[in-house]
Amino acid sequence: LKDLKSTAHFPKEMKSFRNTIEMVEDCDRTRLRLQADIADSVNLVKALVIKAEDARLLNNMDSMKRMYAQLYELNLELIGEYKKRANNHAELLKHLKVVNTMIQKAAHLRTGRFKSQVVQECRRAIKSNNIHSLVDIFRTGSAAS
């Protein structure tokens, strides 16, 4: 038996997979929001460093101390944001491993060129950001036309 095509129907697995896809999308949205927040904070850090240096050059020590105190607080916030981002990244990786496992399971239901076709179709769906078509690929072995 060189080539074997199959149709699969696993409702519990597909429901679980849809939840995983939703979690991946949620993690991705969170990642984008955190990146924007960090970028804003970095711009504020740059401005505070410049203001503090200006105050130092003008020999205005009270203003300089105030700027460095704000910079210290902002640095603590950035460290907190980084930890959130690291946790989000770990969560995203966990869910992406589940997606990869499901792709492997779907491929193992077929043999030969149909097995390769499932992997190729899944890669194409992920590359084109058409994640929801993965369920059809898992079920039938090809994307719904």
QUIZI-V270367 format. One record per run of one state. SS is the DSSP state (h for helix, s for strand, l for the rest). FROM is the first residue (numbers start at 1). TO is the last residue. Records with the same first field share a line. If there is no record, write none. Layout:
SS = FROM-TO / FROM-TO
This chain:
l = 1-3 / 5-10 / 58-60 / 109-110 / 112-112 / 128-130 / 141-145
s = 4-4 / 111-111
h = 11-57 / 61-108 / 113-127 / 131-140
